Amino acid sequence: MLALDTREAWAQFLQFVKDRCSSTAFGNWIAPIRVLESTSEEVVLEIPNIFVQEYLLSNYKKDLCAFLPVRSNGEPAIRFVVAAPERKSSSTLAPPPLNGTQSVSDMDNVYQVKLNPNYRFSTFIEGANNQFVKSAAFGVAKRPGQSYNPLFIHGGVGLGKTHILHSIGHQVHEEHKKLQIQCITTEGFINDLVDSLRKKSVDRMKRYYRSDVDVLLVDDIQFLQNRPNFEEEFCNTFETLINQNKQIVITSDKPPAQLKLSERMIARMEWGLVAHMGMPELETRVAILQHKAEQKGLLLTSELAFYIAEHVHNNVRQLEGIINRLSAQCRMLNMPISHELVERTLREMVQHMPSQKISVEQILKSVASIFQVRVSDLKGPTRTKEIAIPRQIAMYLAKELIDDSLITLGVAFGKTHSTILHAHKNIEKKICLDEMLQRQVGMVKRMIGR
């Protein structure tokens, strides 16, 4: 590959990336990179800071190898040179100092707080699986920096973590008007940092986050994983705010200990309260559906609400999406919601007809088939390992897949509710350590239709 070819290959790579990322991401991360030298064996790139190098290799290493020369170890043949800081001439006016209320005012245009007006405590549907999280969040909003600091909320996608985060922001704004709030995604924090490095204004950003902000609300901290330089900057900001008794609330899809972050960062996030947000149980999902339908001016009967809730278990956003789809179709067709319309909507959105509600009997038969034991043995008193483990797996799956209470499940198995809970915790731990068991549980789920 000739030197000219290498430069042309870099230009083609730039076009490739430009077509696949947002203009903001391209402007912040890719556009500042310059080609200093290029040979048939290597290209030398000038970068404004080490963060750009990290971003480029983390996100586009395979693509770089496809466009540019590759070393014998399979790495792209790139040498990075960090650009020297620009010297300001004596005639350049220094920016005015940012302190007190002036700094907040000056930064308003850069760091505007964007809270979703629909995400408030009053619109959050409370149930058994999210009651504790809501109470903790409300306590934080009432007394920022004085209880549960930091508050770390974790749970699956679409369960309402962002709703709670924005609710805290609204409540603080209403009750503590003098406090400066910043609600931002982790990706937004990273982009702010990169933009500040590019504009040589990182000190202003640090001053804002560490001095001006009183309540910092950060969404999706999991996106900080495998980005050590950004993690260190966030951790320093975190410690500074905590030491000033300023409130921090963080959301994630996993608890701190399961995140691929430094021990230092994990320890900081576990300082305060770690709260889990679970999937709303059946009754709460029905309440969410009816609340969303009421907001849209739709008449959704309890029967249809239960029918939808029984077939959508994994994501509250999907419930909202179904109501939005039903609302649009009812208005276009000028007709009320019918069972047929609901079935068709579910089929379109879930990509298949919802299966019937799972029963304990189904689970027992599937477990018995996979583990080559009898259903009567799973229900019986035998405690040998060959029977005890499959029995606990059946209890684990029943708690995971059926919305009934622990007491009801216990009756179905002829056991107490505490036995069901113990079995669930035991199998949950074993699955993380035993790959074979993980596959067997997966086989049972597929046999059930999950």
VMD Tcl script that draws the C-alpha trace (Angstrom):
set ca {
  {0.00 0.00 0.00}
  {1.56 3.32 -1.10}
  {1.64 6.37 1.18}
  {-0.86 8.09 -1.09}
  {-3.07 5.01 -0.88}
  {-2.88 5.13 2.94}
  {-4.11 8.74 3.01}
  {-6.89 7.83 0.60}
  {-7.78 4.85 2.81}
  {-8.03 7.17 5.83}
  {-10.34 9.48 3.86}
  {-12.51 6.48 2.97}
  {-12.57 5.45 6.64}
  {-13.74 8.96 7.59}
  {-16.59 8.76 5.10}
  {-17.46 5.28 6.38}
  {-17.72 6.55 9.97}
  {-19.56 9.73 8.99}
  {-22.35 7.67 7.42}
  {-22.75 5.59 10.59}
  {-22.67 7.99 13.51}
  {-24.36 11.22 14.54}
  {-22.94 14.57 13.43}
  {-22.28 15.45 17.09}
  {-20.27 12.28 17.71}
  {-18.32 12.77 14.46}
  {-17.59 16.41 15.30}
  {-16.48 15.62 18.87}
  {-14.46 12.47 18.26}
  {-13.38 12.03 14.64}
  {-13.16 15.45 12.99}
  {-10.31 16.75 15.23}
  {-7.98 13.91 14.10}
  {-5.30 14.88 11.54}
  {-2.95 12.71 9.44}
  {0.64 13.81 10.16}
  {2.46 11.15 8.17}
  {1.59 8.06 6.18}
  {3.64 5.23 4.72}
  {2.71 1.87 3.31}
  {3.35 0.33 6.77}
  {1.92 2.95 9.14}
  {-0.17 6.08 9.52}
  {0.63 8.76 12.12}
  {-2.44 10.50 13.53}
  {-2.46 13.70 15.56}
  {-5.15 13.65 18.24}
  {-6.20 16.45 20.61}
  {-6.10 14.16 23.69}
  {-5.82 10.54 24.82}
  {-9.62 10.24 25.09}
  {-9.98 10.46 21.31}
  {-7.50 7.60 20.86}
  {-9.44 5.50 23.36}
  {-12.75 6.23 21.61}
  {-11.37 5.45 18.16}
  {-9.86 2.09 19.13}
  {-12.78 1.07 21.35}
  {-15.42 1.69 18.69}
  {-13.73 1.27 15.30}
  {-10.72 -1.07 15.67}
  {-12.12 -3.69 13.26}
  {-13.03 -1.02 10.72}
  {-9.58 0.58 11.00}
  {-8.03 -2.83 10.26}
  {-10.24 -3.10 7.18}
  {-9.13 0.28 5.78}
  {-5.55 0.76 7.03}
  {-2.33 -1.31 7.21}
  {-2.31 -3.97 9.97}
  {0.59 -5.00 12.20}
  {1.66 -8.64 12.62}
  {-0.23 -8.80 15.95}
  {-3.50 -7.89 14.22}
  {-3.62 -4.31 15.52}
  {-4.17 -1.36 13.14}
  {-0.81 0.16 12.18}
  {-1.43 3.58 13.73}
  {0.92 5.74 15.77}
  {-0.83 8.43 17.81}
  {0.66 11.81 18.62}
  {-1.11 14.07 21.12}
  {-1.23 17.66 19.83}
  {0.72 20.22 21.82}
  {-1.50 22.77 23.62}
  {-1.93 26.03 21.75}
  {-0.17 29.07 23.18}
  {-2.39 32.07 23.59}
  {-0.99 35.40 22.43}
  {-0.73 38.20 24.96}
  {-3.42 40.09 23.05}
  {-5.94 37.32 23.64}
  {-8.36 38.30 26.36}
  {-8.78 35.75 29.12}
  {-12.36 34.67 29.83}
  {-13.95 36.26 32.90}
  {-13.59 34.22 36.11}
  {-16.46 31.86 36.76}
  {-17.52 31.96 40.39}
  {-20.65 32.25 42.49}
  {-23.91 32.90 40.72}
  {-22.10 34.31 37.73}
  {-20.67 30.89 36.81}
  {-24.10 29.28 36.88}
  {-25.45 32.01 34.65}
  {-22.54 31.77 32.22}
  {-22.82 28.04 31.96}
  {-26.61 27.96 31.50}
  {-26.33 27.95 27.72}
  {-23.78 25.10 27.79}
  {-25.26 22.85 30.47}
  {-29.01 23.18 30.24}
  {-30.98 20.78 32.41}
  {-33.48 18.87 30.31}
  {-36.06 17.14 32.49}
  {-38.90 15.23 30.84}
  {-42.10 17.06 31.93}
  {-44.01 13.75 31.99}
  {-41.58 12.05 34.35}
  {-42.79 13.02 37.83}
  {-43.51 11.15 41.04}
  {-47.22 11.81 40.54}
  {-47.20 9.92 37.21}
  {-45.10 6.99 38.44}
  {-47.24 3.88 39.04}
  {-46.12 2.28 42.27}
  {-46.10 -1.47 42.90}
  {-44.46 -4.01 45.20}
  {-41.34 -4.30 43.01}
  {-40.62 -0.56 42.80}
  {-42.15 0.80 46.01}
  {-38.85 0.88 47.90}
  {-37.03 2.64 45.05}
  {-39.72 5.32 44.80}
  {-39.68 5.91 48.58}
  {-35.88 6.23 48.62}
  {-35.92 8.59 45.63}
  {-38.63 10.74 47.19}
  {-36.60 10.94 50.42}
  {-33.56 12.09 48.46}
  {-35.61 14.76 46.67}
  {-36.97 16.04 50.00}
  {-33.56 16.24 51.71}
  {-30.81 16.34 49.05}
  {-27.38 15.36 50.37}
  {-28.72 14.37 53.78}
  {-29.87 10.78 53.22}
  {-28.97 7.95 50.83}
  {-25.98 9.63 49.24}
  {-25.21 8.39 46.68}
  {-28.44 6.68 45.68}
  {-27.72 3.94 43.14}
  {-30.75 2.53 41.27}
  {-30.36 -0.56 39.09}
  {-32.72 -2.69 37.04}
  {-33.48 -3.91 33.52}
  {-34.28 -1.83 30.46}
  {-37.56 0.05 30.40}
  {-38.55 -0.42 34.05}
  {-38.73 3.27 34.98}
  {-35.23 4.21 36.21}
  {-35.10 7.32 34.04}
  {-38.63 8.25 35.16}
  {-37.51 8.14 38.81}
  {-34.34 10.10 38.03}
  {-36.24 12.94 36.35}
  {-38.88 12.85 39.10}
  {-36.14 13.61 41.63}
  {-35.03 16.56 39.49}
  {-38.55 18.00 39.29}
  {-39.17 17.56 43.03}
  {-35.88 19.19 44.00}
  {-36.54 22.09 41.64}
  {-39.98 22.66 43.18}
  {-38.89 22.44 46.83}
  {-35.29 23.72 46.73}
  {-35.29 26.42 44.09}
  {-31.82 27.69 44.97}
  {-30.15 24.33 44.29}
  {-28.45 23.82 40.93}
  {-29.53 20.51 39.32}
  {-27.79 18.64 36.52}
  {-29.48 15.60 34.96}
  {-27.36 13.95 32.29}
  {-26.70 10.60 30.65}
  {-23.25 9.06 31.01}
  {-22.76 9.47 27.28}
  {-23.66 13.15 27.66}
  {-21.04 13.55 30.41}
  {-18.41 11.93 28.17}
  {-19.37 14.16 25.24}
  {-19.20 17.24 27.49}
  {-15.69 16.24 28.56}
  {-14.48 15.59 25.01}
  {-16.01 18.84 23.77}
  {-14.35 20.75 26.61}
  {-10.98 19.15 25.83}
  {-11.36 20.07 22.17}
  {-12.25 23.67 23.02}
  {-9.53 23.92 25.71}
  {-12.23 24.70 28.29}
  {-11.99 21.61 30.49}
  {-11.33 23.74 33.59}
  {-14.67 25.47 33.11}
  {-16.42 22.12 32.87}
  {-14.72 20.80 36.00}
  {-15.60 23.97 37.89}
  {-19.23 23.67 36.85}
  {-19.67 20.01 37.78}
  {-17.62 20.16 40.98}
  {-18.56 23.59 42.35}
  {-21.82 24.83 40.84}
  {-23.87 21.62 40.76}
  {-25.72 20.74 43.98}
  {-27.65 17.70 42.72}
  {-26.09 15.47 40.04}
  {-28.40 12.93 38.37}
  {-26.58 10.48 36.08}
  {-28.36 7.95 33.85}
  {-26.90 4.68 32.50}
  {-23.54 4.59 34.29}
  {-22.84 1.22 32.59}
  {-21.63 3.15 29.54}
  {-18.59 4.17 31.58}
  {-17.32 0.57 31.43}
  {-14.00 -0.06 29.61}
  {-13.27 3.70 29.47}
  {-10.69 4.17 32.24}
  {-9.78 7.79 31.46}
  {-13.40 8.95 31.50}
  {-14.06 6.83 34.58}
  {-11.24 8.54 36.47}
  {-12.59 11.98 35.62}
  {-16.11 11.00 36.72}
  {-14.78 9.42 39.92}
  {-12.91 12.62 40.81}
  {-16.10 14.63 40.24}
  {-18.06 12.09 42.28}
  {-15.70 12.33 45.27}
  {-15.61 16.12 45.18}
  {-19.41 16.39 45.29}
  {-19.81 13.76 48.01}
  {-17.22 15.52 50.18}
  {-19.33 18.70 49.89}
  {-22.50 16.79 50.90}
  {-23.98 17.35 47.45}
  {-26.48 14.78 46.25}
  {-25.65 12.18 43.59}
  {-28.14 9.74 42.06}
  {-26.98 7.12 39.56}
  {-28.90 4.58 37.47}
  {-27.55 1.41 35.86}
  {-28.72 -1.84 34.29}
  {-26.62 -3.80 36.83}
  {-25.64 -3.42 40.50}
  {-22.21 -1.81 41.14}
  {-20.41 -5.10 41.81}
  {-21.37 -6.47 38.37}
  {-20.08 -3.45 36.43}
  {-16.67 -3.60 34.74}
  {-15.37 -0.57 36.60}
  {-12.45 -0.01 38.96}
  {-12.68 -1.15 42.58}
  {-12.39 2.50 43.58}
  {-15.43 3.49 41.50}
  {-17.50 0.49 42.66}
  {-16.69 1.23 46.30}
  {-17.77 4.88 45.89}
  {-21.10 3.88 44.34}
  {-21.76 1.43 47.18}
  {-21.19 4.11 49.84}
  {-24.84 5.07 50.07}
  {-27.95 3.07 49.17}
  {-28.12 0.51 46.35}
  {-31.76 -0.11 45.34}
  {-33.09 -2.63 42.82}
  {-36.02 -1.85 40.54}
  {-37.79 -5.04 39.47}
  {-40.32 -5.78 36.78}
  {-43.79 -4.64 37.91}
  {-46.06 -7.53 38.84}
  {-49.28 -8.20 36.92}
  {-51.54 -5.81 38.86}
  {-49.05 -2.94 38.52}
  {-48.72 -3.56 34.78}
  {-52.51 -3.38 34.48}
  {-52.52 -0.08 36.40}
  {-49.79 1.29 34.11}
  {-51.78 0.31 31.01}
  {-54.97 1.90 32.29}
  {-53.15 5.07 33.34}
  {-51.49 5.41 29.91}
  {-54.81 4.71 28.16}
  {-56.55 7.36 30.26}
  {-53.87 9.89 29.29}
  {-54.60 9.11 25.64}
  {-58.36 9.36 26.14}
  {-58.85 5.64 25.44}
  {-61.37 3.37 27.14}
  {-59.42 0.23 28.04}
  {-61.49 -2.37 29.89}
  {-59.98 -4.32 32.79}
  {-60.35 -7.52 30.77}
  {-58.26 -6.18 27.88}
  {-55.75 -4.56 30.24}
  {-55.20 -7.91 31.99}
  {-54.93 -9.67 28.63}
  {-52.15 -7.31 27.49}
  {-50.37 -7.36 30.86}
  {-50.34 -11.17 30.91}
  {-48.45 -11.27 27.62}
  {-45.99 -8.39 28.08}
  {-43.70 -9.06 31.02}
  {-40.28 -7.64 30.25}
  {-40.55 -3.95 29.55}
  {-42.77 -1.11 30.75}
  {-41.89 0.90 27.64}
  {-43.41 -1.87 25.55}
  {-46.67 -1.40 27.47}
  {-46.60 2.29 26.58}
  {-45.78 1.46 22.97}
  {-48.81 -0.84 22.74}
  {-51.10 1.91 24.08}
  {-49.64 4.40 21.59}
  {-50.22 1.94 18.73}
  {-53.79 1.21 19.86}
  {-54.48 4.93 20.21}
  {-53.29 5.66 16.67}
  {-55.25 2.77 15.15}
  {-58.46 3.62 16.99}
  {-58.31 7.20 15.79}
  {-57.50 6.28 12.19}
  {-60.20 3.61 12.03}
  {-62.63 5.60 14.19}
  {-63.43 2.56 16.32}
  {-63.13 1.55 20.00}
  {-60.50 -0.89 21.30}
  {-61.55 -4.48 20.63}
  {-60.06 -7.84 21.57}
  {-59.25 -8.47 17.90}
  {-57.42 -5.15 17.61}
  {-55.41 -5.88 20.77}
  {-54.43 -9.33 19.47}
  {-53.33 -7.91 16.12}
  {-51.31 -5.16 17.83}
  {-49.58 -7.65 20.11}
  {-48.78 -9.86 17.13}
  {-47.22 -6.94 15.26}
  {-45.21 -5.62 18.21}
  {-44.06 -8.86 19.82}
  {-43.49 -10.54 16.43}
  {-45.54 -13.62 17.40}
  {-48.84 -14.49 18.99}
  {-48.56 -14.35 22.75}
  {-48.43 -17.76 24.37}
  {-50.88 -18.84 27.03}
  {-50.13 -18.04 30.65}
  {-47.47 -20.38 32.06}
  {-48.49 -22.79 34.82}
  {-46.48 -24.56 37.51}
  {-47.52 -27.85 35.92}
  {-45.95 -26.80 32.58}
  {-42.70 -25.92 34.32}
  {-42.62 -29.22 36.25}
  {-43.20 -31.26 33.06}
  {-40.48 -29.38 31.15}
  {-37.95 -29.70 34.01}
  {-38.77 -33.40 34.39}
  {-38.21 -33.95 30.64}
  {-34.84 -32.16 30.52}
  {-33.46 -33.74 33.72}
  {-34.97 -37.20 33.07}
  {-36.89 -37.37 36.36}
  {-40.56 -37.88 37.20}
  {-42.94 -35.02 38.03}
  {-44.08 -36.97 41.08}
  {-40.48 -37.00 42.35}
  {-40.22 -33.21 41.91}
  {-43.34 -32.80 44.00}
  {-42.31 -35.44 46.53}
  {-40.04 -35.34 49.60}
  {-36.92 -36.94 48.01}
  {-33.78 -34.90 48.79}
  {-31.13 -36.58 46.67}
  {-29.07 -34.23 44.47}
  {-30.56 -35.75 41.29}
  {-34.02 -34.60 42.41}
  {-33.28 -31.59 44.67}
  {-31.53 -29.49 41.99}
  {-34.24 -29.95 39.30}
  {-36.88 -29.24 41.95}
  {-35.14 -25.96 42.88}
  {-34.84 -25.08 39.17}
  {-38.60 -25.56 38.79}
  {-39.20 -23.25 41.78}
  {-36.71 -20.72 40.37}
  {-38.47 -20.66 36.99}
  {-41.90 -20.44 38.62}
  {-40.86 -17.30 40.50}
  {-39.25 -15.85 37.35}
  {-42.06 -16.61 34.90}
  {-45.28 -16.58 36.92}
  {-46.75 -13.45 38.49}
  {-48.37 -15.24 41.42}
  {-47.32 -14.54 45.01}
  {-44.71 -16.70 46.79}
  {-47.47 -18.14 48.98}
  {-49.49 -19.22 45.92}
  {-46.42 -20.75 44.29}
  {-45.58 -22.54 47.54}
  {-49.03 -24.13 47.64}
  {-48.61 -25.32 44.02}
  {-45.35 -27.07 44.96}
  {-46.60 -28.25 48.34}
  {-43.90 -26.13 50.02}
  {-43.70 -22.92 52.07}
  {-43.09 -19.51 50.48}
  {-39.65 -19.36 52.19}
  {-38.66 -22.62 50.43}
  {-39.51 -21.02 47.06}
  {-37.44 -17.95 47.93}
  {-34.48 -20.06 49.10}
  {-34.57 -22.15 45.92}
  {-34.68 -19.04 43.73}
  {-31.65 -17.48 45.45}
  {-29.70 -20.74 45.33}
  {-30.25 -21.36 41.60}
  {-29.64 -17.68 40.80}
  {-26.16 -18.02 42.33}
  {-25.43 -21.39 40.73}
  {-26.36 -20.19 37.24}
  {-23.64 -17.51 37.39}
  {-20.99 -20.13 38.20}
  {-22.15 -23.25 36.31}
  {-22.30 -22.92 32.52}
  {-23.87 -26.38 32.10}
  {-26.66 -25.52 34.53}
  {-27.17 -22.24 32.67}
  {-27.66 -24.14 29.41}
  {-30.04 -26.63 31.04}
  {-32.21 -23.83 32.43}
  {-32.20 -22.26 28.96}
  {-33.39 -25.55 27.46}
  {-36.26 -25.72 29.95}
  {-37.26 -22.12 29.09}
  {-37.26 -22.90 25.37}
  {-39.39 -26.00 25.97}
  {-41.89 -23.87 27.91}
  {-41.87 -21.31 25.11}
  {-39.78 -18.59 26.81}
}
mol new
graphics top color blue
foreach p $ca { graphics top sphere $p radius 0.5 }
foreach p [lrange $ca 0 end-1] q [lrange $ca 1 end] { graphics top cylinder $p $q radius 0.2 }
display resetview
